[in-house]
Amino acid sequence: MGIRRVGFVAALAAALALTACGSDGAVDQQRSVTVVGSGQVSGAPDTLRADIGVESTAGDVTTALNETSEKIRAVADAVVDAGVDRKDVATQQVSVSPQYASPVPGGSSQISGYVATNSIRVTIRDISKASTVLSAAATVGGDNTRISNVAFAIDDDSELLEQARKAAFDDARGRAEQYASLADDSLGKVLTIKETTSGQEQPASPGTFERDVAAAPVPIEPGEQELTFTVTVTFALN
């Protein structure tokens, strides 16, 4: 009885091994080629975004916050008067932090005051007004005005993206067809597509403005913005 059982188990194991081998042999791995295509198009930016903030230092939190609130309201009104739509002015950050005096030998640091900051993000949809808007903000905000993260953008870049996407895919297909020809194969259907995009925003230079450069209009040159589209495509080979 024990011998029969061992023989049966051995026979079953052998049958399973043959079945597995047969299954692997029956599945033909899909032959394919993976290529990377790129497309690049250019367009003139029509929007400028900037973070405009003010900073105040006071002996207590309330005074510091009140001063920044008053100044940032004046800055917001100034940029609106300079041609920015009120809906394109949004609070970006509000913060307050303590300042510490240098400790005496053997002593510990003590809070000497508080620094409050308040910033707004301004979207300027008329590039021709950008210089005036930034100058007005810095002038009204005073010496503690901070302007940063200035960047050009194309507000509606959907058409440019379509052009870049098509150029990238055509480039990928052309590469794949060449490889298929070199391998004496023909190109089959698309198996996978993975895309990446870059260049939707570009920083303006200079990126930070202080009060002393705001007396005259700030020079702004949008130039052209390049959108680059990269696509990785896997094609079947026939």
ABEGO torsion letter per residue (X at the ends): XAAAAAAAAAAAAAAAAAAAAAAAAABBBBBBBBBBBBBBBBBBBABBBBBBBBBBBBABAAAAAAAAAAAAAAAAAAAAAAGBBAAABBBABBBBBBBBBBBBBGBBBBBAEBBBBBBBBBBBABAAAAAAAAAAAAAAAEAABBBBGBBBBBABAAAAAAAAAAAAAAAAAAAAAAAAAAAGBBBBBBABBBBBBBGABBBBOBABBBAAAAABBBBBBAEBBBBBBBBBBBBBBX
